[in-house]
Amino acid sequence: MGEQAFSCVGFTPKRKGAAVNCGNCENWKNASCSVRAILDELYEESPKFRAYDMMMRTNRGINYSSS
């Protein structure tokens, strides 16, 4: 079996052996994740987010001159 598409630290399976996705998670209720705020906070502290954030902040666009 291949690698999972994502990893969620808040994943709590509804039944043993269920695939790792939101539909099979105890925290997924009424079309929203009940631990989303915690997951977002953990992501914002990760090196992956910091690298992406730095890339977006240093993007200066293009220089266009009509000379």
N, C-alpha and C positions, 0 to 999 in steps of 0.2 A: 504494500500500500504506500502511496506517495506521502509527502510531507503535507501537513495541514496548511491551509491558506493563511491562517492567522493564529495567534496565540492570545488567549484572554486569561488574565490572572484571576478574574472573577467568575470563571466558568464553573458552575456546579451542575453536573449532569442530572437530568430528570430520572433516567434509568441507566443501569450499568451497561457499558458497551456502546452508548449512544455517540454519534459523531459530534465533534467539537464545532458547534455553531449555535447561534442565538436561539433558534427554535427549540433546541434540546437543552436549554439552560433554565434552571430554577429561577434565576434573576430576571428572566425576560417575561414581563407581564404587561398586558394591554398595549402591545406594539411598541414598547420602550424598555430600555434596560434600567433596572433599579439601582445599579452600581456604576452607572455611566460617569458620574462626577468623579468618583474615585479613580476610575480607569483613565480618564482624561488627565487628572493630576499626576498620576504615575507616568503617563506618556510624556508630559511636559518636563519631567525631571530626567528623562532618558537621554543618553548621548545621541541617539538617532534623531530625536526632536531638536536638540540643540544644533546639530549639524545642518538640518533642514532650515531651521529658523535663521541661522547665520547666513546661509546661502540666500535666503529671501531678503534679508536686511541689507546685504551688500550688493544686491542687484541694482545697477545704476541705469539700466535701459540702454538705449542706443543714442549716439550723438548724430544729429542730422543738421547739416549746414547747407545752405543753398548758394555756395560760392562758385 
